[in-house]
């Protein structure tokens, strides 16, 4: 796959820069953005590119145009959800991200799950991370994450491959490592949600009874059409609310 296929359009990068500034409070709810000439100068971009990004932000509900005032940040801009490829420790947080405690960092042969979702051939070696997500001393979720084989990652996302090979192993979830390594790389993903019970082993890891009801979230992240990460997240009853945005 050509490197050019991984590059995001400049207007998309600009959109994300402004959206991040809104969510981080640089432009708080109700505030008015600087004029187009000033904002373009501050961001170091052309006015046509800025205007296109601002229109997209307006369409997505982050900005409104008020006559005589200009573009203002909406009081309740949409919160980022799964389609924005946000790590689970951030999605479940109510303030600071949850603590990710590594339980296992290993290399595994494909399972039925990874064969299906990562298209991993027999005999492939896949990095596997098992992590416990906890906040305020309480276990909130158990995550199992697999990366595609190194040969696949070296071809379609070498920065992610390099990040996983780093010593010592990077902190946080595998998805957080992927997001951090993906400047200039377009990611897409989908998730499935189902109800289940924890079971004996997961119950012991989460400090809950085996028959505790739980939500099982499966997640696959791709670069173009190539799956590069697959995950299972187990959230027991009482875990923080999981925000999921839906769009058509």
C-alpha positions as CSV (number, residue, x, y, z in Angstrom):
1,X,0.0,0.0,0.0
2,X,1.4,3.4,-0.9
3,X,2.4,5.7,1.9
4,X,0.2,8.4,0.3
5,X,-2.8,6.3,1.1
6,X,-2.1,6.7,4.8
7,X,-2.0,10.5,4.7
8,X,-5.0,12.4,5.9
9,X,-6.2,15.4,4.0
10,X,-4.9,18.7,5.5
11,X,-8.4,19.8,6.2
12,X,-9.0,16.7,8.3
13,X,-5.8,17.3,10.3
14,X,-6.9,20.9,10.8
15,X,-10.4,19.8,11.8
16,X,-8.9,17.6,14.5
17,X,-6.6,20.3,15.7
18,X,-9.5,22.6,16.3
19,X,-11.7,19.9,17.7
20,X,-9.0,18.9,20.2
21,X,-8.6,22.5,21.3
22,X,-12.4,22.7,21.9
23,X,-12.5,19.4,23.9
24,X,-9.3,20.4,25.9
25,X,-10.8,23.8,26.8
26,X,-8.6,26.1,24.7
27,X,-11.9,27.3,23.2
28,X,-14.4,26.6,26.0
29,X,-18.2,26.2,25.5
30,X,-19.9,29.5,24.7
31,X,-16.6,31.2,23.6
32,X,-16.2,33.0,20.3
33,X,-13.4,31.8,18.0
34,X,-10.9,34.4,16.7
35,X,-11.7,35.9,13.3
36,X,-10.7,33.8,10.3
37,X,-7.6,35.9,9.4
38,X,-6.4,35.8,13.0
39,X,-7.2,32.1,13.5
40,X,-5.5,31.2,10.2
41,X,-2.4,33.1,11.3
42,X,-2.4,31.4,14.7
43,X,-2.7,27.9,13.2
44,X,-0.3,28.6,10.3
45,X,-2.9,27.6,7.6
46,X,-4.6,29.1,4.6
47,X,-7.9,30.7,4.9
48,X,-9.7,28.4,2.4
49,X,-8.5,25.3,4.3
50,X,-9.6,26.9,7.6
51,X,-13.0,27.8,6.2
52,X,-13.6,24.3,5.0
53,X,-12.6,22.8,8.4
54,X,-14.8,25.3,10.2
55,X,-17.8,24.3,8.1
56,X,-17.2,20.7,8.9
57,X,-17.0,21.5,12.6
58,X,-20.3,23.4,12.3
59,X,-21.9,20.5,10.5
60,X,-20.8,18.1,13.3
61,X,-22.3,20.3,16.0
62,X,-19.2,21.7,17.6
63,X,-19.7,25.3,16.3
64,X,-22.5,27.7,15.6
65,X,-22.6,30.9,13.6
66,X,-24.2,33.9,15.3
67,X,-24.9,36.9,13.2
68,X,-22.9,39.9,14.4
69,X,-20.8,37.7,16.7
70,X,-19.1,35.1,14.6
71,X,-18.4,31.4,15.2
72,X,-19.0,30.2,18.8
73,X,-18.4,26.9,20.5
74,X,-21.6,25.1,21.3
75,X,-22.5,24.8,25.0
76,X,-22.5,21.0,24.8
77,X,-20.2,20.0,21.9
78,X,-20.5,16.2,21.1
79,X,-18.3,14.0,23.2
80,X,-15.9,11.8,21.3
81,X,-16.9,8.2,21.2
82,X,-15.8,4.9,19.7
83,X,-15.9,6.1,16.1
84,X,-13.1,8.6,17.0
85,X,-10.8,5.7,18.1
86,X,-10.4,6.8,21.7
87,X,-8.7,4.5,24.2
88,X,-11.1,2.8,26.7
89,X,-9.3,4.2,29.7
90,X,-10.2,7.7,28.4
91,X,-13.8,6.8,27.4
92,X,-14.5,5.4,30.9
93,X,-12.9,8.2,32.8
94,X,-15.0,10.8,34.6
95,X,-11.9,13.1,35.0
96,X,-8.4,11.7,34.6
97,X,-8.0,8.5,32.5
98,X,-8.2,5.2,34.4
99,X,-5.0,3.5,35.4
100,X,-3.9,0.7,33.0
101,X,-2.2,-2.1,35.0
102,X,-0.4,-4.6,32.7
103,X,-1.3,-8.3,33.6
104,X,0.4,-9.9,30.6
105,X,2.6,-8.8,27.7
106,X,3.2,-11.8,25.4
107,X,3.4,-13.2,21.8
108,X,0.7,-15.7,20.9
109,X,-0.3,-17.8,18.0
110,X,-3.7,-16.9,16.4
111,X,-6.9,-17.9,18.1
112,X,-10.3,-18.2,16.5
113,X,-11.0,-14.6,17.5
114,X,-7.8,-13.2,15.9
115,X,-8.0,-15.4,12.9
116,X,-11.5,-13.9,12.3
117,X,-10.8,-10.3,13.1
118,X,-7.1,-9.9,12.2
119,X,-7.1,-12.4,9.3
120,X,-4.1,-13.9,11.0
121,X,-2.7,-17.0,9.2
122,X,-1.8,-20.2,11.1
123,X,1.7,-19.9,12.6
124,X,1.7,-16.1,12.8
125,X,3.0,-14.5,15.9
126,X,0.8,-11.8,17.4
127,X,1.5,-9.4,20.3
128,X,-1.1,-9.9,23.1
129,X,-1.7,-7.5,26.0
130,X,-3.9,-8.3,28.9
131,X,-4.6,-5.2,31.1
132,X,-6.7,-4.3,34.1
133,X,-8.3,-0.8,34.0
134,X,-8.9,0.6,37.4
135,X,-10.0,3.9,39.0
136,X,-10.1,4.9,42.6
137,X,-8.9,1.4,43.6
138,X,-11.8,-0.4,41.9
139,X,-11.3,-2.5,38.8
140,X,-13.5,-1.1,36.0
141,X,-12.6,-3.3,33.0
142,X,-10.5,-6.1,31.8
143,X,-8.9,-5.7,28.3
144,X,-7.5,-8.2,25.9
145,X,-5.7,-6.7,22.9
146,X,-3.9,-8.2,19.9
147,X,-1.9,-6.5,17.2
148,X,-1.5,-7.8,13.7
149,X,1.7,-9.7,12.8
150,X,4.8,-7.5,12.7
151,X,5.2,-8.0,8.9
152,X,1.7,-6.6,8.4
153,X,2.4,-3.6,10.7
154,X,5.7,-2.9,9.1
155,X,3.9,-2.6,5.8
156,X,0.8,-0.6,6.7
157,X,1.7,1.2,9.9
158,X,5.5,1.0,10.7
159,X,5.2,3.7,13.4
160,X,2.8,1.5,15.4
161,X,5.2,-1.5,14.9
162,X,8.1,0.5,16.2
163,X,6.1,1.7,19.2
164,X,5.2,-1.9,20.2
165,X,8.9,-3.0,19.9
166,X,10.1,-0.2,22.1
167,X,11.9,-1.1,25.3
168,X,10.7,-0.8,28.0
169,X,7.2,-1.5,26.8
170,X,5.1,1.6,26.4
171,X,2.6,2.4,29.2
172,X,-1.2,2.4,28.7
173,X,-3.4,0.2,26.5
174,X,-2.3,-1.0,23.1
175,X,-5.0,1.2,21.6
176,X,-3.5,4.2,23.3
177,X,-0.1,3.3,21.8
178,X,-1.7,3.0,18.4
179,X,-3.5,6.4,18.7
180,X,-0.2,8.0,19.8
181,X,1.7,6.5,16.8
182,X,-1.0,7.5,14.3
183,X,-0.2,11.2,13.4
184,X,-0.9,11.4,9.7
185,X,-2.4,7.9,9.5
186,X,-6.1,7.4,9.0
187,X,-7.7,4.9,11.4
188,X,-11.2,3.4,11.1
189,X,-12.8,1.0,13.5
190,X,-16.0,-0.8,14.5
191,X,-17.2,-2.3,17.8
192,X,-19.8,-4.8,18.9
193,X,-21.5,-4.9,22.3
194,X,-23.1,-7.9,23.9
195,X,-24.2,-9.1,27.4
196,X,-22.5,-11.9,29.2
197,X,-21.3,-13.2,32.6
198,X,-17.8,-12.7,33.9
199,X,-17.0,-16.4,34.4
200,X,-14.6,-17.8,37.0
201,X,-11.2,-16.5,35.7
202,X,-12.3,-13.0,34.7
203,X,-14.3,-12.7,37.9
204,X,-11.2,-13.4,40.0
205,X,-9.2,-10.8,38.0
206,X,-11.9,-8.2,38.5
207,X,-12.6,-9.1,42.1
208,X,-16.2,-10.1,41.3
209,X,-18.3,-13.2,41.5
210,X,-18.3,-15.5,38.4
211,X,-22.0,-14.9,37.8
212,X,-21.7,-11.1,37.7
213,X,-23.4,-9.7,34.6
214,X,-21.0,-7.8,32.2
215,X,-20.9,-6.1,28.9
216,X,-18.5,-7.5,26.3
217,X,-17.2,-5.0,23.8
218,X,-15.3,-6.3,20.8
219,X,-13.3,-3.8,18.8
220,X,-11.3,-3.9,15.5
221,X,-9.2,-1.0,14.2
222,X,-8.0,-0.8,10.6
223,X,-5.7,1.2,8.3
224,X,-7.6,1.4,5.0
225,X,-8.9,-2.2,4.7
226,X,-6.2,-3.9,6.8
227,X,-7.1,-4.8,10.4
228,X,-4.2,-4.0,12.7
229,X,-5.7,-4.3,16.2
230,X,-8.4,-6.4,17.7
231,X,-9.6,-6.3,21.3
232,X,-12.1,-7.7,23.8
233,X,-13.1,-5.5,26.7
234,X,-15.1,-6.9,29.7
235,X,-17.0,-4.4,31.7
236,X,-18.8,-5.8,34.8
237,X,-21.9,-4.3,36.4
238,X,-21.0,-1.1,38.2
239,X,-18.3,-0.1,35.8
240,X,-18.3,3.6,34.6
241,X,-20.8,4.4,31.9
242,X,-19.5,3.7,28.4
243,X,-20.4,6.6,26.0
244,X,-21.2,5.3,22.5
245,X,-22.1,7.6,19.7
246,X,-24.1,6.4,16.7
247,X,-24.5,8.0,13.3
248,X,-26.0,7.0,10.0
